[in-house]
Amino acid sequence: MHVYNVTRRDGALSSITVADVDGRTASFSIDGGEAGSVLTHTPGLSDAWRREAWAFANIMLATEFETSSRPVQI
């Protein structure tokens, strides 16, 4: 799994999209520095895959916030 896209609104992170090698994707809103609700995903994904993608997105966001050299707007 990898980060496919990150969207910013007014300089703050607003959504994150993760994907796997099979082309499955899921996009999540960013709320309070964490991945929040599912915005969109590849049709027919299992709940388990969406949970894994959500967890991965949160790990990537936490890593970004911890290693950011400038203050993060949340």
Helices and strands as residue ranges (DSSP letters): E 2-9, E 12-19, E 25-31, E 34-41, H 47-67
